[in-house]
Amino acid sequence: MRHRHGLRKLNKTSSHRLAMLRNMTVSLLKHEAIKTTLPKAKELRKVAEPIITLGKNPSLANKRLAFDRLRDRDMVVKLFDELGPRYKARNGGYLRILKYGFRQGDNAPMALVELMDRPEPDEKVRDTGDSKVAA
């Protein structure tokens, strides 16, 4: 029985799993939306949401803790300057996981992980002959 076992092993060693989740968290904070398998997405939520909660209180200790967990200075700056103030009024639930079909090669269930309340991308319209195409 698996009672009270709080994580998925994802068929990886513990060091590989931690590095993969760290890299996925950095990618999620950088791009604000990523596509991955459903079990990895559900496991990513347990890593990324506490880091975003750290970003809501910009103390030196929290910045050092975030850098220790992310190991990416640019993402720590974005976390405390941009994402922390954005989620100041939200009490958790910073991620949205949407099922995204199945992967072509092995039929693994895919998911789209995105940050809630992210700003809409500006659609630039450029003229290409007779029709207008959004870029």
N, CA, C and O atoms as CSV, one atom per row, in Angstrom:
chain,resi,resn,atom,element,x,y,z
A,1,MET,N,N,0.838,-1.188,0.000
A,1,MET,CA,C,0.000,0.000,0.000
A,1,MET,C,C,0.878,1.245,0.000
A,1,MET,O,O,1.987,1.238,0.535
A,2,ARG,N,N,0.370,2.308,-0.604
A,2,ARG,CA,C,1.132,3.542,-0.728
A,2,ARG,C,C,0.683,4.605,0.276
A,2,ARG,O,O,0.871,5.792,0.007
A,3,HIS,N,N,0.119,4.249,1.380
A,3,HIS,CA,C,-0.413,5.254,2.290
A,3,HIS,C,C,0.685,6.197,2.756
A,3,HIS,O,O,1.762,5.769,3.171
A,4,ARG,N,N,0.389,7.498,2.679
A,4,ARG,CA,C,1.243,8.576,3.176
A,4,ARG,C,C,2.589,8.663,2.470
A,4,ARG,O,O,3.554,9.152,3.057
A,5,HIS,N,N,2.676,8.205,1.240
A,5,HIS,CA,C,3.857,8.428,0.416
A,5,HIS,C,C,3.555,9.638,-0.441
A,5,HIS,O,O,2.720,9.558,-1.343
A,6,GLY,N,N,4.210,10.754,-0.185
A,6,GLY,CA,C,3.739,12.025,-0.723
A,6,GLY,C,C,4.273,12.433,-2.063
A,6,GLY,O,O,4.064,13.581,-2.453
A,7,LEU,N,N,4.955,11.571,-2.809
A,7,LEU,CA,C,5.469,12.033,-4.090
A,7,LEU,C,C,5.462,10.908,-5.110
A,7,LEU,O,O,5.376,9.728,-4.770
A,8,ARG,N,N,5.554,11.310,-6.373
A,8,ARG,CA,C,5.669,10.358,-7.466
A,8,ARG,C,C,7.142,10.202,-7.791
A,8,ARG,O,O,7.872,11.192,-7.844
A,9,LYS,N,N,7.588,8.976,-8.010
A,9,LYS,CA,C,9.003,8.764,-8.308
A,9,LYS,C,C,9.333,9.079,-9.764
A,9,LYS,O,O,10.478,9.404,-10.080
A,10,LEU,N,N,8.358,8.987,-10.643
A,10,LEU,CA,C,8.510,9.315,-12.060
A,10,LEU,C,C,9.619,8.509,-12.735
A,10,LEU,O,O,10.176,8.944,-13.742
A,11,ASN,N,N,9.941,7.333,-12.181
A,11,ASN,CA,C,10.942,6.425,-12.741
A,11,ASN,C,C,12.316,7.093,-12.871
A,11,ASN,O,O,13.035,6.853,-13.840
A,12,LYS,N,N,12.677,7.932,-11.890
A,12,LYS,CA,C,13.949,8.649,-11.903
A,12,LYS,C,C,14.590,8.554,-10.524
A,12,LYS,O,O,13.904,8.326,-9.527
A,13,THR,N,N,15.901,8.731,-10.474
A,13,THR,CA,C,16.571,8.794,-9.177
A,13,THR,C,C,16.177,10.087,-8.488
A,13,THR,O,O,15.656,10.995,-9.135
A,14,SER,N,N,16.415,10.185,-7.200
A,14,SER,CA,C,15.976,11.375,-6.464
A,14,SER,C,C,16.701,12.621,-6.946
A,14,SER,O,O,16.083,13.681,-7.046
A,15,SER,N,N,17.993,12.530,-7.248
A,15,SER,CA,C,18.729,13.706,-7.704
A,15,SER,C,C,18.241,14.141,-9.091
A,15,SER,O,O,18.106,15.335,-9.358
A,16,HIS,N,N,17.980,13.174,-9.966
A,16,HIS,CA,C,17.467,13.501,-11.296
A,16,HIS,C,C,16.088,14.139,-11.197
A,16,HIS,O,O,15.794,15.110,-11.893
A,17,ARG,N,N,15.245,13.590,-10.330
A,17,ARG,CA,C,13.891,14.114,-10.157
A,17,ARG,C,C,13.922,15.540,-9.627
A,17,ARG,O,O,13.190,16.399,-10.120
A,18,LEU,N,N,14.761,15.803,-8.629
A,18,LEU,CA,C,14.839,17.155,-8.068
A,18,LEU,C,C,15.375,18.147,-9.091
A,18,LEU,O,O,14.879,19.270,-9.185
A,19,ALA,N,N,16.391,17.738,-9.864
A,19,ALA,CA,C,16.929,18.623,-10.897
A,19,ALA,C,C,15.898,18.894,-11.984
A,19,ALA,O,O,15.777,20.023,-12.461
A,20,MET,N,N,15.154,17.862,-12.379
A,20,MET,CA,C,14.142,18.026,-13.409
A,20,MET,C,C,13.036,18.977,-12.941
A,20,MET,O,O,12.607,19.846,-13.700
A,21,LEU,N,N,12.579,18.819,-11.710
A,21,LEU,CA,C,11.530,19.693,-11.196
A,21,LEU,C,C,12.030,21.124,-11.021
A,21,LEU,O,O,11.277,22.075,-11.226
A,22,ARG,N,N,13.305,21.280,-10.642
A,22,ARG,CA,C,13.891,22.617,-10.544
A,22,ARG,C,C,13.921,23.267,-11.917
A,22,ARG,O,O,13.547,24.432,-12.054
A,23,ASN,N,N,14.361,22.531,-12.942
A,23,ASN,CA,C,14.422,23.077,-14.295
A,23,ASN,C,C,13.028,23.389,-14.835
A,23,ASN,O,O,12.832,24.399,-15.511
A,24,MET,N,N,12.066,22.524,-14.535
A,24,MET,CA,C,10.699,22.783,-14.989
A,24,MET,C,C,10.123,24.019,-14.306
A,24,MET,O,O,9.387,24.784,-14.930
A,25,THR,N,N,10.449,24.221,-13.036
A,25,THR,CA,C,9.969,25.404,-12.323
A,25,THR,C,C,10.558,26.669,-12.926
A,25,THR,O,O,9.850,27.659,-13.106
A,26,VAL,N,N,11.844,26.645,-13.239
A,26,VAL,CA,C,12.486,27.809,-13.856
A,26,VAL,C,C,11.857,28.093,-15.220
A,26,VAL,O,O,11.596,29.248,-15.555
A,27,SER,N,N,11.614,27.043,-16.005
A,27,SER,CA,C,10.984,27.235,-17.318
A,27,SER,C,C,9.571,27.786,-17.176
A,27,SER,O,O,9.154,28.644,-17.954
A,28,LEU,N,N,8.841,27.298,-16.191
A,28,LEU,CA,C,7.482,27.797,-15.971
A,28,LEU,C,C,7.495,29.265,-15.581
A,28,LEU,O,O,6.673,30.037,-16.074
A,29,LEU,N,N,8.408,29.667,-14.708
A,29,LEU,CA,C,8.481,31.062,-14.301
A,29,LEU,C,C,8.944,31.948,-15.451
A,29,LEU,O,O,8.523,33.100,-15.557
A,30,LYS,N,N,9.806,31.418,-16.310
A,30,LYS,CA,C,10.318,32.203,-17.436
A,30,LYS,C,C,9.249,32.391,-18.507
A,30,LYS,O,O,9.004,33.516,-18.941
A,31,HIS,N,N,8.615,31.312,-18.934
A,31,HIS,CA,C,7.676,31.372,-20.050
A,31,HIS,C,C,6.221,31.518,-19.608
A,31,HIS,O,O,5.363,31.872,-20.417
A,32,GLU,N,N,5.938,31.252,-18.350
A,32,GLU,CA,C,4.617,31.337,-17.733
A,32,GLU,C,C,3.632,30.305,-18.260
A,32,GLU,O,O,2.468,30.317,-17.860
A,33,ALA,N,N,4.060,29.418,-19.140
A,33,ALA,CA,C,3.240,28.293,-19.599
A,33,ALA,C,C,4.180,27.266,-20.221
A,33,ALA,O,O,5.025,27.614,-21.046
A,34,ILE,N,N,4.032,25.996,-19.826
A,34,ILE,CA,C,4.839,24.931,-20.411
A,34,ILE,C,C,3.949,23.725,-20.673
A,34,ILE,O,O,2.871,23.594,-20.094
A,35,LYS,N,N,4.415,22.844,-21.556
A,35,LYS,CA,C,3.695,21.620,-21.884
A,35,LYS,C,C,4.541,20.444,-21.408
A,35,LYS,O,O,5.725,20.359,-21.734
A,36,THR,N,N,3.943,19.542,-20.641
A,36,THR,CA,C,4.651,18.396,-20.097
A,36,THR,C,C,3.664,17.260,-19.891
A,36,THR,O,O,2.484,17.391,-20.215
A,37,THR,N,N,4.145,16.138,-19.349
A,37,THR,CA,C,3.227,15.033,-19.086
A,37,THR,C,C,2.399,15.339,-17.842
A,37,THR,O,O,2.806,16.138,-16.999
A,38,LEU,N,N,1.262,14.713,-17.736
A,38,LEU,CA,C,0.330,14.992,-16.641
A,38,LEU,C,C,0.911,14.659,-15.264
A,38,LEU,O,O,0.767,15.481,-14.359
A,39,PRO,N,N,1.561,13.503,-15.046
A,39,PRO,CA,C,2.128,13.244,-13.716
A,39,PRO,C,C,3.229,14.242,-13.329
A,39,PRO,O,O,3.327,14.639,-12.168
A,40,LYS,N,N,4.051,14.642,-14.298
A,40,LYS,CA,C,5.086,15.643,-14.011
A,40,LYS,C,C,4.450,16.984,-13.666
A,40,LYS,O,O,4.940,17.696,-12.789
A,41,ALA,N,N,3.361,17.334,-14.350
A,41,ALA,CA,C,2.674,18.595,-14.077
A,41,ALA,C,C,2.110,18.614,-12.670
A,41,ALA,O,O,2.202,19.624,-11.971
A,42,LYS,N,N,1.520,17.492,-12.250
A,42,LYS,CA,C,0.953,17.440,-10.907
A,42,LYS,C,C,2.045,17.493,-9.850
A,42,LYS,O,O,1.833,18.044,-8.770
A,43,GLU,N,N,3.200,16.933,-10.144
A,43,GLU,CA,C,4.313,16.984,-9.208
A,43,GLU,C,C,4.960,18.371,-9.208
A,43,GLU,O,O,5.458,18.827,-8.179
A,44,LEU,N,N,4.951,19.033,-10.354
A,44,LEU,CA,C,5.506,20.380,-10.470
A,44,LEU,C,C,4.741,21.366,-9.598
A,44,LEU,O,O,5.323,22.305,-9.055
A,45,ARG,N,N,3.443,21.152,-9.466
A,45,ARG,CA,C,2.632,22.049,-8.648
A,45,ARG,C,C,3.131,22.091,-7.207
A,45,ARG,O,O,3.102,23.145,-6.572
A,46,LYS,N,N,3.593,20.943,-6.683
A,46,LYS,CA,C,4.083,20.885,-5.303
A,46,LYS,C,C,5.397,21.629,-5.117
A,46,LYS,O,O,5.757,21.981,-3.994
A,47,VAL,N,N,6.114,21.872,-6.206
A,47,VAL,CA,C,7.397,22.568,-6.126
A,47,VAL,C,C,7.228,24.057,-6.430
A,47,VAL,O,O,7.794,24.899,-5.733
A,48,ALA,N,N,6.459,24.382,-7.459
A,48,ALA,CA,C,6.370,25.754,-7.944
A,48,ALA,C,C,5.516,26.651,-7.056
A,48,ALA,O,O,5.852,27.819,-6.863
A,49,GLU,N,N,4.427,26.132,-6.517
A,49,GLU,CA,C,3.539,26.996,-5.736
A,49,GLU,C,C,4.191,27.523,-4.458
A,49,GLU,O,O,4.019,28.704,-4.156
A,50,PRO,N,N,4.937,26.708,-3.684
A,50,PRO,CA,C,5.621,27.291,-2.524
A,50,PRO,C,C,6.664,28.348,-2.899
A,50,PRO,O,O,6.897,29.281,-2.131
A,51,ILE,N,N,7.289,28.213,-4.065
A,51,ILE,CA,C,8.270,29.213,-4.485
A,51,ILE,C,C,7.575,30.530,-4.822
A,51,ILE,O,O,8.089,31.602,-4.502
A,52,ILE,N,N,6.411,30.456,-5.465
A,52,ILE,CA,C,5.668,31.689,-5.763
A,52,ILE,C,C,5.182,32.330,-4.471
A,52,ILE,O,O,5.131,33.556,-4.370
A,53,THR,N,N,4.823,31.513,-3.481
A,53,THR,CA,C,4.429,32.054,-2.182
A,53,THR,C,C,5.599,32.788,-1.533
A,53,THR,O,O,5.396,33.810,-0.877
A,54,LEU,N,N,6.821,32.280,-1.706
A,54,LEU,CA,C,8.000,32.991,-1.197
A,54,LEU,C,C,8.111,34.375,-1.834
A,54,LEU,O,O,8.499,35.338,-1.172
A,55,GLY,N,N,7.771,34.470,-3.114
A,55,GLY,CA,C,7.904,35.730,-3.839
A,55,GLY,C,C,6.960,36.816,-3.375
A,55,GLY,O,O,7.146,37.980,-3.731
A,56,LYS,N,N,5.960,36.475,-2.594
A,56,LYS,CA,C,5.008,37.476,-2.109
A,56,LYS,C,C,5.575,38.327,-0.990
A,56,LYS,O,O,5.089,39.432,-0.748
A,57,ASN,N,N,6.606,37.826,-0.297
A,57,ASN,CA,C,7.229,38.568,0.808
A,57,ASN,C,C,8.702,38.798,0.466
A,57,ASN,O,O,9.521,37.904,0.682
A,58,PRO,N,N,9.061,39.978,-0.063
A,58,PRO,CA,C,10.417,40.187,-0.579
A,58,PRO,C,C,11.456,40.493,0.504
A,58,PRO,O,O,12.034,41.580,0.514
A,59,SER,N,N,11.695,39.558,1.401
A,59,SER,CA,C,12.754,39.742,2.392
A,59,SER,C,C,14.043,39.109,1.867
A,59,SER,O,O,14.015,38.300,0.940
A,60,LEU,N,N,15.150,39.482,2.460
A,60,LEU,CA,C,16.434,38.944,2.033
A,60,LEU,C,C,16.492,37.441,2.246
A,60,LEU,O,O,17.035,36.711,1.417
A,61,ALA,N,N,15.931,36.977,3.359
A,61,ALA,CA,C,15.935,35.537,3.633
A,61,ALA,C,C,15.137,34.779,2.574
A,61,ALA,O,O,15.552,33.707,2.132
A,62,ASN,N,N,14.001,35.330,2.169
A,62,ASN,CA,C,13.189,34.666,1.148
A,62,ASN,C,C,13.885,34.682,-0.208
A,62,ASN,O,O,13.771,33.722,-0.970
A,63,LYS,N,N,14.606,35.761,-0.519
A,63,LYS,CA,C,15.345,35.808,-1.783
A,63,LYS,C,C,16.457,34.768,-1.796
A,63,LYS,O,O,16.697,34.127,-2.819
A,64,ARG,N,N,17.128,34.600,-0.676
A,64,ARG,CA,C,18.195,33.597,-0.605
A,64,ARG,C,C,17.623,32.188,-0.687
A,64,ARG,O,O,18.214,31.309,-1.314
A,65,LEU,N,N,16.478,31.975,-0.055
A,65,LEU,CA,C,15.836,30.665,-0.113
A,65,LEU,C,C,15.386,30.341,-1.537
A,65,LEU,O,O,15.541,29.213,-2.005
A,66,ALA,N,N,14.826,31.343,-2.222
A,66,ALA,CA,C,14.384,31.135,-3.600
A,66,ALA,C,C,15.569,30.850,-4.512
A,66,ALA,O,O,15.479,30.000,-5.398
A,67,PHE,N,N,16.682,31.556,-4.301
A,67,PHE,CA,C,17.864,31.286,-5.129
A,67,PHE,C,C,18.413,29.899,-4.855
A,67,PHE,O,O,18.888,29.225,-5.769
A,68,ASP,N,N,18.353,29.468,-3.599
A,68,ASP,CA,C,18.821,28.134,-3.256
A,68,ASP,C,C,17.991,27.066,-3.951
A,68,ASP,O,O,18.516,26.020,-4.333
A,69,ARG,N,N,16.709,27.320,-4.117
A,69,ARG,CA,C,15.834,26.330,-4.744
A,69,ARG,C,C,15.826,26.418,-6.261
A,69,ARG,O,O,15.659,25.394,-6.924
A,70,LEU,N,N,16.000,27.606,-6.835
A,70,LEU,CA,C,15.927,27.774,-8.285
A,70,LEU,C,C,17.298,27.767,-8.968
A,70,LEU,O,O,17.427,27.261,-10.083
A,71,ARG,N,N,18.305,28.314,-8.321
A,71,ARG,CA,C,19.653,28.433,-8.871
A,71,ARG,C,C,19.678,29.218,-10.178
A,71,ARG,O,O,20.455,28.902,-11.080
A,72,ASP,N,N,18.828,30.245,-10.284
A,72,ASP,CA,C,18.781,31.088,-11.471
A,72,ASP,C,C,18.475,32.512,-11.016
A,72,ASP,O,O,17.358,32.815,-10.598
A,73,ARG,N,N,19.474,33.373,-11.102
A,73,ARG,CA,C,19.340,34.732,-10.567
A,73,ARG,C,C,18.258,35.524,-11.286
A,73,ARG,O,O,17.508,36.261,-10.645
A,74,ASP,N,N,18.162,35.388,-12.605
A,74,ASP,CA,C,17.152,36.142,-13.358
A,74,ASP,C,C,15.733,35.757,-12.943
A,74,ASP,O,O,14.853,36.616,-12.869
A,75,MET,N,N,15.508,34.479,-12.673
A,75,MET,CA,C,14.175,34.050,-12.270
A,75,MET,C,C,13.847,34.499,-10.854
A,75,MET,O,O,12.683,34.745,-10.541
A,76,VAL,N,N,14.853,34.609,-9.994
A,76,VAL,CA,C,14.609,35.125,-8.642
A,76,VAL,C,C,14.193,36.589,-8.728
A,76,VAL,O,O,13.283,37.025,-8.023
A,77,VAL,N,N,14.866,37.349,-9.599
A,77,VAL,CA,C,14.504,38.757,-9.781
A,77,VAL,C,C,13.082,38.877,-10.315
A,77,VAL,O,O,12.302,39.696,-9.830
A,78,LYS,N,N,12.741,38.057,-11.316
A,78,LYS,CA,C,11.377,38.098,-11.859
A,78,LYS,C,C,10.360,37.675,-10.812
A,78,LYS,O,O,9.272,38.246,-10.734
A,79,LEU,N,N,10.708,36.680,-10.008
A,79,LEU,CA,C,9.796,36.180,-8.982
A,79,LEU,C,C,9.428,37.272,-7.995
A,79,LEU,O,O,8.255,37.424,-7.654
A,80,PHE,N,N,10.407,38.034,-7.530
A,80,PHE,CA,C,10.135,39.034,-6.494
A,80,PHE,C,C,9.677,40.374,-7.059
A,80,PHE,O,O,8.971,41.112,-6.371
A,81,ASP,N,N,10.060,40.715,-8.301
A,81,ASP,CA,C,9.667,42.004,-8.866
A,81,ASP,C,C,8.340,41.953,-9.615
A,81,ASP,O,O,7.587,42.928,-9.628
A,82,GLU,N,N,8.059,40.808,-10.237
A,82,GLU,CA,C,6.892,40.727,-11.119
A,82,GLU,C,C,5.814,39.785,-10.585
A,82,GLU,O,O,4.653,40.172,-10.456
A,83,LEU,N,N,6.201,38.551,-10.276
A,83,LEU,CA,C,5.201,37.541,-9.904
A,83,LEU,C,C,4.697,37.718,-8.477
A,83,LEU,O,O,3.509,37.522,-8.221
A,84,GLY,N,N,5.569,38.082,-7.545
A,84,GLY,CA,C,5.152,38.277,-6.162
A,84,GLY,C,C,4.050,39.308,-6.019
A,84,GLY,O,O,3.016,39.018,-5.417
A,85,PRO,N,N,4.247,40.527,-6.567
A,85,PRO,CA,C,3.170,41.518,-6.488
A,85,PRO,C,C,1.903,41.108,-7.239
A,85,PRO,O,O,0.803,41.491,-6.841
A,86,ARG,N,N,2.045,40.334,-8.322
A,86,ARG,CA,C,0.881,39.905,-9.088
A,86,ARG,C,C,-0.020,38.989,-8.262
A,86,ARG,O,O,-1.244,39.055,-8.373
A,87,TYR,N,N,0.585,38.132,-7.430
A,87,TYR,CA,C,-0.187,37.160,-6.654
A,87,TYR,C,C,-0.318,37.548,-5.184
A,87,TYR,O,O,-0.614,36.696,-4.347
A,88,LYS,N,N,-0.101,38.819,-4.860
A,88,LYS,CA,C,-0.154,39.264,-3.469
A,88,LYS,C,C,-1.510,38.976,-2.827
A,88,LYS,O,O,-1.568,38.590,-1.659
A,89,ALA,N,N,-2.599,39.157,-3.573
A,89,ALA,CA,C,-3.942,38.985,-3.010
A,89,ALA,C,C,-4.458,37.553,-3.129
A,89,ALA,O,O,-5.511,37.240,-2.574
A,90,ARG,N,N,-3.748,36.679,-3.834
A,90,ARG,CA,C,-4.220,35.317,-4.059
A,90,ARG,C,C,-3.625,34.394,-3.008
A,90,ARG,O,O,-2.420,34.424,-2.757
A,91,ASN,N,N,-4.471,33.571,-2.393
A,91,ASN,CA,C,-4.023,32.644,-1.348
A,91,ASN,C,C,-3.787,31.249,-1.923
A,91,ASN,O,O,-4.518,30.313,-1.598
A,92,GLY,N,N,-2.793,31.109,-2.756
A,92,GLY,CA,C,-2.490,29.807,-3.340
A,92,GLY,C,C,-3.240,29.594,-4.639
A,92,GLY,O,O,-4.015,30.451,-5.065
A,93,GLY,N,N,-3.009,28.448,-5.269
A,93,GLY,CA,C,-3.650,28.140,-6.537
A,93,GLY,C,C,-3.118,28.996,-7.659
A,93,GLY,O,O,-3.888,29.576,-8.424
A,94,TYR,N,N,-1.791,29.081,-7.763
A,94,TYR,CA,C,-1.178,29.951,-8.765
A,94,TYR,C,C,-1.069,29.287,-10.127
A,94,TYR,O,O,-0.859,29.972,-11.129
A,95,LEU,N,N,-1.208,27.960,-10.187
A,95,LEU,CA,C,-1.036,27.229,-11.440
A,95,LEU,C,C,-2.365,26.669,-11.921
A,95,LEU,O,O,-3.258,26.358,-11.133
A,96,ARG,N,N,-2.467,26.552,-13.228
A,96,ARG,CA,C,-3.607,25.889,-13.854
A,96,ARG,C,C,-3.048,24.744,-14.686
A,96,ARG,O,O,-2.144,24.942,-15.497
A,97,ILE,N,N,-3.590,23.542,-14.481
A,97,ILE,CA,C,-3.153,22.369,-15.231
A,97,ILE,C,C,-4.316,21.934,-16.120
A,97,ILE,O,O,-5.378,21.548,-15.632
A,98,LEU,N,N,-4.096,22.002,-17.420
A,98,LEU,CA,C,-5.118,21.622,-18.393
A,98,LEU,C,C,-4.651,20.370,-19.134
A,98,LEU,O,O,-3.505,20.301,-19.577
A,99,LYS,N,N,-5.527,19.394,-19.266
A,99,LYS,CA,C,-5.174,18.207,-20.030
A,99,LYS,C,C,-5.056,18.593,-21.497
A,99,LYS,O,O,-5.851,19.375,-22.018
A,100,TYR,N,N,-4.034,18.021,-22.159
A,100,TYR,CA,C,-3.642,18.506,-23.478
A,100,TYR,C,C,-3.535,17.376,-24.489
A,100,TYR,O,O,-2.754,17.471,-25.435
A,101,GLY,N,N,-4.299,16.318,-24.310
A,101,GLY,CA,C,-4.273,15.221,-25.261
A,101,GLY,C,C,-3.204,14.200,-24.918
A,101,GLY,O,O,-2.808,14.070,-23.760
A,102,PHE,N,N,-2.741,13.481,-25.922
A,102,PHE,CA,C,-1.776,12.415,-25.716
A,102,PHE,C,C,-0.586,12.610,-26.639
A,102,PHE,O,O,-0.738,13.095,-27.760
A,103,ARG,N,N,0.598,12.233,-26.171
A,103,ARG,CA,C,1.819,12.377,-26.948
A,103,ARG,C,C,1.816,11.376,-28.100
A,103,ARG,O,O,1.334,10.252,-27.960
A,104,GLN,N,N,2.355,11.795,-29.224
A,104,GLN,CA,C,2.313,10.989,-30.439
A,104,GLN,C,C,3.086,9.677,-30.291
A,104,GLN,O,O,2.588,8.631,-30.709
A,105,GLY,N,N,4.269,9.703,-29.719
A,105,GLY,CA,C,5.122,8.523,-29.717
A,105,GLY,C,C,4.675,7.414,-28.789
A,105,GLY,O,O,4.598,6.257,-29.201
A,106,ASP,N,N,4.375,7.752,-27.534
A,106,ASP,CA,C,4.078,6.706,-26.547
A,106,ASP,C,C,2.690,6.840,-25.921
A,106,ASP,O,O,2.354,6.104,-24.993
A,107,ASN,N,N,1.887,7.774,-26.424
A,107,ASN,CA,C,0.512,7.954,-25.957
A,107,ASN,C,C,0.439,8.379,-24.495
A,107,ASN,O,O,-0.542,8.087,-23.811
A,108,ALA,N,N,1.478,9.070,-24.013
A,108,ALA,CA,C,1.466,9.557,-22.636
A,108,ALA,C,C,0.508,10.744,-22.521
A,108,ALA,O,O,0.461,11.579,-23.424
A,109,PRO,N,N,-0.250,10.834,-21.436
A,109,PRO,CA,C,-1.162,11.977,-21.272
A,109,PRO,C,C,-0.360,13.265,-21.062
A,109,PRO,O,O,0.518,13.326,-20.202
A,110,MET,N,N,-0.668,14.277,-21.848
A,110,MET,CA,C,0.052,15.540,-21.782
A,110,MET,C,C,-0.795,16.579,-21.053
A,110,MET,O,O,-2.015,16.448,-20.946
A,111,ALA,N,N,-0.118,17.616,-20.552
A,111,ALA,CA,C,-0.801,18.677,-19.826
A,111,ALA,C,C,-0.147,20.014,-20.151
A,111,ALA,O,O,1.051,20.088,-20.425
A,112,LEU,N,N,-0.949,21.056,-20.115
A,112,LEU,CA,C,-0.469,22.414,-20.259
A,112,LEU,C,C,-0.509,23.038,-18.871
A,112,LEU,O,O,-1.568,23.113,-18.249
A,113,VAL,N,N,0.650,23.486,-18.387
A,113,VAL,CA,C,0.743,24.116,-17.072
A,113,VAL,C,C,0.970,25.590,-17.310
A,113,VAL,O,O,1.916,25.970,-18.000
A,114,GLU,N,N,0.112,26.428,-16.748
A,114,GLU,CA,C,0.276,27.866,-16.927
A,114,GLU,C,C,-0.026,28.589,-15.630
A,114,GLU,O,O,-0.749,28.086,-14.770
A,115,LEU,N,N,0.539,29.774,-15.509
A,115,LEU,CA,C,0.293,30.595,-14.339
A,115,LEU,C,C,-1.058,31.276,-14.476
A,115,LEU,O,O,-1.433,31.711,-15.565
A,116,MET,N,N,-1.781,31.368,-13.381
A,116,MET,CA,C,-3.070,32.054,-13.379
A,116,MET,C,C,-2.836,33.553,-13.513
A,116,MET,O,O,-1.769,34.057,-13.162
A,117,ASP,N,N,-3.828,34.254,-14.015
A,117,ASP,CA,C,-3.833,35.719,-14.098
A,117,ASP,C,C,-2.621,36.274,-14.829
A,117,ASP,O,O,-2.126,37.347,-14.485
A,118,ARG,N,N,-2.142,35.555,-15.831
A,118,ARG,CA,C,-1.014,36.110,-16.568
A,118,ARG,C,C,-1.529,37.107,-17.592
A,118,ARG,O,O,-2.639,36.953,-18.102
A,119,PRO,N,N,-0.738,38.130,-17.899
A,119,PRO,CA,C,-1.218,39.145,-18.832
A,119,PRO,C,C,-1.358,38.570,-20.237
A,119,PRO,O,O,-0.606,37.681,-20.637
A,120,GLU,N,N,-2.323,39.085,-20.970
A,120,GLU,CA,C,-2.543,38.637,-22.341
A,120,GLU,C,C,-1.395,39.125,-23.221
A,120,GLU,O,O,-0.979,40.277,-23.103
A,121,PRO,N,N,-0.879,38.266,-24.101
A,121,PRO,CA,C,0.191,38.710,-25.001
A,121,PRO,C,C,-0.356,39.718,-26.002
A,121,PRO,O,O,-1.483,39.595,-26.481
A,122,ASP,N,N,0.469,40.720,-26.308
A,122,ASP,CA,C,0.061,41.726,-27.279
A,122,ASP,C,C,0.126,41.119,-28.672
A,122,ASP,O,O,1.162,40.603,-29.091
A,123,GLU,N,N,-0.990,41.188,-29.380
A,123,GLU,CA,C,-1.014,40.653,-30.738
A,123,GLU,C,C,-0.631,41.758,-31.709
A,123,GLU,O,O,-1.324,42.768,-31.830
A,124,LYS,N,N,0.484,41.549,-32.395
A,124,LYS,CA,C,0.949,42.518,-33.384
A,124,LYS,C,C,0.396,42.099,-34.742
A,124,LYS,O,O,0.502,40.939,-35.139
A,125,VAL,N,N,-0.181,43.037,-35.427
A,125,VAL,CA,C,-0.746,42.757,-36.734
A,125,VAL,C,C,0.201,43.337,-37.770
A,125,VAL,O,O,0.532,44.522,-37.742
A,126,ARG,N,N,0.635,42.468,-38.691
A,126,ARG,CA,C,1.518,42.947,-39.748
A,126,ARG,C,C,0.844,42.707,-41.087
A,126,ARG,O,O,0.072,41.761,-41.247
A,127,ASP,N,N,1.134,43.549,-42.021
A,127,ASP,CA,C,0.506,43.479,-43.324
A,127,ASP,C,C,1.363,42.609,-44.243
A,127,ASP,O,O,2.536,42.907,-44.473
A,128,THR,N,N,0.776,41.538,-44.765
A,128,THR,CA,C,1.481,40.676,-45.716
A,128,THR,C,C,0.624,40.599,-46.978
A,128,THR,O,O,-0.127,39.643,-47.174
A,129,GLY,N,N,0.742,41.582,-47.798
A,129,GLY,CA,C,-0.049,41.587,-49.038
A,129,GLY,C,C,-1.491,41.991,-48.781
A,129,GLY,O,O,-1.752,43.064,-48.235
A,130,ASP,N,N,-2.442,41.122,-49.179
A,130,ASP,CA,C,-3.859,41.443,-49.062
A,130,ASP,C,C,-4.439,41.120,-47.694
A,130,ASP,O,O,-5.368,41.793,-47.246
A,131,SER,N,N,-3.907,40.098,-47.020
A,131,SER,CA,C,-4.514,39.674,-45.732
A,131,SER,C,C,-3.632,40.095,-44.562
A,131,SER,O,O,-2.421,40.271,-44.696
A,132,LYS,N,N,-4.281,40.251,-43.412
A,132,LYS,CA,C,-3.547,40.589,-42.197
A,132,LYS,C,C,-3.360,39.325,-41.375
A,132,LYS,O,O,-4.302,38.559,-41.176
A,133,VAL,N,N,-2.137,39.112,-40.899
A,133,VAL,CA,C,-1.796,37.920,-40.130
A,133,VAL,C,C,-1.319,38.360,-38.771
A,133,VAL,O,O,-0.464,39.239,-38.666
A,134,ALA,N,N,-1.860,37.759,-37.723
A,134,ALA,CA,C,-1.409,38.074,-36.363
A,134,ALA,C,C,-0.076,37.394,-36.121
A,134,ALA,O,O,0.092,36.215,-36.433
A,135,ALA,N,N,0.876,38.138,-35.563
A,135,ALA,CA,C,2.203,37.571,-35.298
A,135,ALA,C,C,2.373,37.227,-33.853
A,135,ALA,O,O,3.431,36.739,-33.455
